[in-house]
Amino acid sequence: MDKQIDMFDTINTRNETPDKEMPESVNLTKKQRWCPYCSKPVVFIRDKVSGVKRCPYCNISEKDYNVKMVNNNWL
């Protein structure tokens, strides 16, 4: 059974210093990425205006250096 989401999971808290690596205990699904600014797994959503995918909580782009570093997503 999936984890239930409560209101505390959706609070927008942005880290002052982004995560440098993803915790080893985290298992991401196919569409999920680790957001280093929110410190949680999220599904990045395509922004219709700019055309890039963004975190629904902190609005950071998937093109951000730290997002790419944590997720090993350089291509």
Rosetta blueprint (number, residue, H / E / L):
1 M L
2 D L
3 K L
4 Q L
5 I L
6 D L
7 M H
8 F H
9 D H
10 T L
11 I L
12 N L
13 T L
14 R L
15 N L
16 E L
17 T L
18 P L
19 D L
20 K L
21 E L
22 M L
23 P L
24 E L
25 S L
26 V L
27 N L
28 L L
29 T L
30 K L
31 K L
32 Q L
33 R E
34 W E
35 C E
36 P L
37 Y L
38 C L
39 S L
40 K E
41 P E
42 V E
43 V L
44 F L
45 I E
46 R E
47 D L
48 K L
49 V L
50 S L
51 G L
52 V L
53 K E
54 R E
55 C L
56 P L
57 Y L
58 C L
59 N L
60 I L
61 S E
62 E L
63 K L
64 D L
65 Y H
66 N H
67 V H
68 K H
69 M H
70 V H
71 N H
72 N L
73 N L
74 W L
75 L L
